């Protein structure tokens, strides 16, 4: 479906004509900008629903990565003696869990976003892509809170930031791009096939172990690195960690991550736009 503004009505109101289109439907960026306030409403609504009638409130944004860091530090840092690039393992793990937690929560929320807003999709016209974008905004708020905890931990361990910190926004954007591509595809897929949502937790768990969250990439034999480079989170998480802790950047992993992320975002968006035209009929 495509919305377009028609001529002004006698009463001075603009009319929107919704027409069916075939083939590739490009993104109407002007329309998305027009509905930017609605996107803000979706983000604010999700934030309020998440922390409404909770005991810890916004502290839940950091509870998950902090508790996971404690478990990983005990199991992998102290008992398994996992290498951590010369950094305290708690910092090493938490720096990776910040983008990973954002990614995992964002794709889970995006996967359920369309089916969770059936009452809006079937009755009111607006760019459906906004529903899949909202979890990214909500997750970014949690990510900012977790970054504050990370800086406090760095001060505790007396690890000073370096100029690498200037690259942090780029790797945050990279992580957002991966989450957007995967989340939009999963949202459309779950709207058509409802049982897909049961597979997502398993895939997410396996994806974490295929990403350098609990181990550095150098822990993997060099001859297998090229396979890991197909995982865009390898470059995103590694770059995020290097930006915070001042570690060397793995440029081949980063370059591969950007290429795969662009491809993933395009494919996810293409599938979403293909499903969007019949979404109100099948959801």
N, C-alpha and C positions, 0 to 999 in steps of 0.2 A: 504494500500500500504506500501511497505517496501523498503527502499533504501539500497543497499549494494555495497561496492567497489569491483570491479572486477580486473582482471589482467591488468597490464600496457599495453597500446597500443604501437605499433611500434614507434610512435612519442614521447613516453615518457609521455603520458597523461593517467590519471587514468579514468576508465570507471565506471559509476554507473548503476547497473542493478536494475530496479524497478519491483518488483514482487508482485502479489496479494497474500494475506495470509488470512486464515480463523481463527476463534477462537480469543482468547485473544492475542493482539499484545503488547508485553512489550515495555516499553520506551527504546529507544536506546540512553542512556546517552552520549555515545561517539559521536554520530551523532549530538546531541544537542550542545555539546561542540565545535564540528567542525564548527557549524553555529552560534557561539556566536557573531561574528561580525555583522551578519545579525540581530540578536536580538537587538544589540546596535543601529543599523541603524533604526529599527522600532521605538524604544523608542525615539531617537533623532528626527525622522520625526514627530512623534505625538506631541512632545513638540513644535517644530517649527510651526506646523499647528495650535496648540492651541493658541499660542500667536502672530501669524503673523497678522499684521495690527490691533492690539488692542490698546486701549487708555491706559490702566493700565498695560499691559504687564504681568510680573510674579506676580503682585499684585493680579491678579484674583485667584491665588492659595490660598490666605487667605481671599479673599472677602466673599466667601460663608460661611465658618465657623464663621467668625467674625460677619457678619450681622445676621446669625442665632442665634449666642450667644446673641446679643443685644435683639433680639425679645424674645428669651426664658427667658432672665433675667428679662425683663419687665413683661411678661405674667405669668411665673411660679415662678420666684424668688421673685418679688415684690408684685404682685397682688394675686397669688394663695398661696404664702408662702410655696413653695415646699421645703422640707428638703434637705440639701446639705452636710451632714456629717460634719457640723461645718466649712465648707469652704465658702468663698464668692461665690455666685451662678454663677457669671460670670466665675470664674476659674473652678468650678465644671462642668459646661456645656461645656466649650471650651475644657477641657481635654478629654471629651467623644466624642465631635464632630470631633476631629482630626482623630481618627481611623474610626469613622462612615463615615465621608466624603470620606476618602480613599476607604472604602469598597463600598459605594454606587456608586461612580464614576468609580471604577474599574470594577464592574460587569456590569454596563451600557455600558462601552466601550468594554468590552470583549464580551458582547452579540451581539454587532454590528460589531465586528472585522472581522469575516469571510465573511459576506455579503458585507462588505466595502472593501474587498480585493479580489473580484472575479477575477479581471483581472490578479492578480498574481497567484492565486490558480489554475486557469484553464490553465495556460501556462508554469509555472516554477515549478520544484520540489524543495521543502525544507520542513523541519518539520513543519507541520501546527500548531503545538502546540506553536511555537514561536509567532504567531499572537495573541494568547490568553494570552501569557506571557507579551507582550509588554505593555498593559495597567497597569500592576502591577508596572513595572519600572517607567512609567510616573507618576503614583499615588504616588510612594515613594518619588519622587522629591518634589511634592506638600506637602507631609507629613513632610518632613524635613524643608521646609520653614515655615509651620504652627507651628512646634515645636519651632522654633526660636521666633515666636510671643508669644507662651505659656511661654517660659522662661522670656521674657520681662514682661508679665503680672504678673508672679510670683514675679518678682523683684518689680513691682509696688505695689503689695499687701503685700510685705515683707514676702513671703512664701518661706523658704529656702528648696532646695532639700534635700532628705534624702538618705540613702543607698538603699532604694527601687528603686531609679532611675537605679540601675544596672540591674534590671529585665526588663527594658523597651525594649531592643532588643528582648527578648523572646516573649513579648506580641505583638510586631510589627510583628514578624514572625508568630505568631498565627493568627493575623488578615489577613496577606498575604495568609496563608493557607486556611482560610475560603473563601477569595475572589477568590483564584485560583480554588477551587473546584466548587463553585457556578458559577463563570464566565466561566469556560471551558464547563460546562454542558449547560449553557444558550447560549453560542456561537454556540455549535453544534445544540441545539434545534432550535434556530432562523434561522439557515441555512436550516433546513428541513421544519419548519413551520414558515412562515414569520410573522404571526399575533401574535406570542408569544411576540414580542417586545412591543406590546401595553399594555400588562399586567404588564410588569416589573416595571414601575413607581408606580403603585398601590401597588404591592407586596412590593416594597422597602419602601414606606411610612408606610405601616402597620408594616413592620419589625422593623422600627425605634421605633415605640411606644411599640413594644414587647421587646425592648432592653433598658437597663438602661442608656439612654442618658439624659433625662430630669428629671429623678428621681433616687434615690439610690435603690438597690435591697431590702434593708430593708423596703422600702415603701410598698412592696408587702407582703401580709400575708404569714407567714412562711409555712403554709400548702400548698401553691401553688409554692413554690420555686422549687420543683422537676420538675415541668413542664417547668419552665424557664431554667432549666439546659440543656434542649434539644436544646436550642438556643446557639450555640457556641459563639455568640457575647456578651452574658452576661458575660462570663468569660474573653473574650478578651478585651472588653471595660472597665469592672470593673478593671481588672488587669492593663490596660494602665493608667487609672485614678489614681489608688493606687500608681503606680510607680512614677508618676509625683508629686502627692500631699502628698505622704507619708502616705496614709491611709492604714488600715489593709487589707490584702489580703483575699479574699473569696476562700479558697482552694477547697471546693467541687465544686464551679462553675468553677474554673480554671481547675481542673482535668477533669470534664465533658466536658469542652470546647475542650481540647486536644483530647479526645477520639472521640467526634463528628466531630471535624475538620479532623482528619485522615480518618475517614469513609467517610466524605463528599468529601474530595480531591480524595480518591480512586474511589468512585462512579462517580464523575464528570469526572475524567480522563478516567475511563473505558467507559463511554458513548461517550466521545469525540473520543477515539480511534476506537470505533465501527462505528461512523459516518464518521470518517476521510477517511476510505477506499473507500467510494463512494461519497466523498464530491465534487469532480470535476464534477461529473455527475449530481448532483442535485442542485448545488448552482446557 
